[in-house]
């Protein structure tokens, strides 16, 4: 599912994104996406959010 979302952003011309993750499996997402170069991204940023929240909390 995350691959589809990243590819949709790239197809829309976006070359720099930030992905907010949380919980116990956040590290799995980091390893899965790596640098984003596989998708043609200039840069992909990752951040961790503690606890539950919404977009404003991120």
Secondary structure, DSSP 8 states (H G I E B T S, - for coil): -HHHHHHHHHHTT--EEEEEE-STTHHHHHHHHTTSGGGT-SEEEEEE--SS--TTT-
